[in-house]
Amino acid sequence: MTPTDAAVVDSLEAEASALDGSDPLRRYRDAFVGSETSLVYFDGNSLGRPPRASLDRLSAFVRDEWGGRLIRGWDESWMRLPFTIGDAIGRSAIGAAPGQTVIGDSTTVLLYKLIRAAFDAQHSADPGRVEIVVDRDNFPTDRYLVDGIARERGGRVRWVDVDLAAGVTAEALAEAVGPSTAVVVLSHVAYRSGYLANAASLTRIAHDAGALILWDLCHSAGSVPVEADAWGFDLAVGCTYKYLNGGPGSPAFAYVAHRHQAALAQPVQGWMGTADVFAMGPDYRPADGMRRFLSGTPPIVGMLAMQDTLEMIQDAGIDAIRAKSVALTEFALRVCDALLAPLGVSVASPRDAASRGGHVTLSHPEMRAVTARLWADDVIPDYRDPAGLRIGLSPLSTSFAETYRGLLAVADAVRADDAGR
Ligand SMILES: *Cc1c(COP(=O)(O)O)cnc(C)c1O
């Protein structure tokens, strides 16, 4: 390290500590299990850290509710839980009025149910609407589902090409939609680059073409403000184990705007989606409202922990969370420019904070090996092809000092990798 490097390192370290000192959300970090250790966690956008409150919530549930109430628990509270937690997500994280959000199955299964329901409704109203529009860099499950649904329903996929360091622009979407479009499927924050789409304007473009739009909110719920109602969303699905810290495999949420609920028929017709669940009648009769999007017994244990983070989000406010998220990614980019760019690392995420979600992707040919080195040293980002190191900065649980230490470790790992070759 040259003397200039040492000075830069000192000033960045001082900056991290000043930013932590003035961070209005600083107290939330202590609310997470493991935050007291020196481990650096850069993957809260993939699996959020557990809230400490969830330790008590889960054990109290096993002891008092499952253990004490037994089957009575369904009548007393569990049957309502998918709806009450759904409404809490609507209120604190996605700008949805009550009665439009429910906790259901996995993200993949909810995406399947809603995309297929939307395709069928559009196609039966206008047989010329046969296309599902999706971008080539959407998350794999979204692309695979769209491909399968198009084949299953006699439709076709209209692919939108995108820059891997960015995402779907208004121009690209406007070119792809038209009188043949049934439904558009986009991610609000791109899983690879962190590109933050202008959801209000893209929704308008889809609607102007007569299409419905489904927003995948996996990398935005709990990290960037979403206004599902105000921006005119038709449908949305999002993960709860990322920024909502629901735990591995916690069930996803679905949003369906009030105006569409009665007209959409989802394909997995189970007893939990019927108007009178315990009537156990001869035929499937879908419930009114969001219940019709459920299929089987709700995964109650999996939806316990997310409530602790929803309380924190409600308390902190999503705008303050976004402000910290922007400050974290801006700081990470400054550290990267100072310490990593000289080592040949480039930024594969938008530079403009207004077009960037909660993570940044750093690119270098050896990032796969660098990731393995970092994991062995308790610095945990993740790797995504091509050659991308994803730095996920979860605003409630990540500190600036942690961000700084982690990026310093990335620089060391890139150097060690260079030296080893
Ligand atoms: C994480 C993620 C998923 C995950 O789907 P699962 O069914 O929970 O495995 C889907 N879409 C996007 C955009 C994601 O980021």
The ligand as an SDF file (V2000), in Angstrom:
LIG
                    3D

 15 15  0  0  0  0  0  0  0  0999 V2000
  -35.5630  -14.2270   -5.1190 C   0  0  0  0  0  0  0  0  0  0  0  0
  -36.4420  -14.0670   -6.3230 C   0  0  0  0  0  0  0  0  0  0  0  0
  -37.3960  -15.0470   -6.6560 C   0  0  0  0  0  0  0  0  0  0  0  0
  -37.4660  -16.3150   -5.8480 C   0  0  0  0  0  0  0  0  0  0  0  0
  -38.5440  -17.1360   -6.0670 O   0  0  0  0  0  0  0  0  0  0  0  0
  -38.8020  -18.3360   -5.0310 P   0  0  0  0  0  0  0  0  0  0  0  0
  -40.0040  -19.0110   -5.5080 O   0  0  0  0  0  0  0  0  0  0  0  0
  -38.8960  -17.7380   -3.6700 O   0  0  0  0  0  0  0  0  0  0  0  0
  -37.5890  -19.2350   -5.0860 O   0  0  0  0  0  0  0  0  0  0  0  0
  -38.2210  -14.8010   -7.7340 C   0  0  0  0  0  0  0  0  0  0  0  0
  -38.1050  -13.6460   -8.4740 N   0  0  0  0  0  0  0  0  0  0  0  0
  -37.1760  -12.7100   -8.1750 C   0  0  0  0  0  0  0  0  0  0  0  0
  -37.0710  -11.4680   -8.9850 C   0  0  0  0  0  0  0  0  0  0  0  0
  -36.3050  -12.9050   -7.1090 C   0  0  0  0  0  0  0  0  0  0  0  0
  -35.3870  -11.9920   -6.8220 O   0  0  0  0  0  0  0  0  0  0  0  0
  1  2  1  0
  2  3  1  0
  2 14  2  0
  3  4  1  0
  3 10  2  0
  4  5  1  0
  5  6  1  0
  6  7  2  0
  6  8  1  0
  6  9  1  0
 10 11  1  0
 11 12  2  0
 12 13  1  0
 12 14  1  0
 14 15  1  0
M  END
$$$$
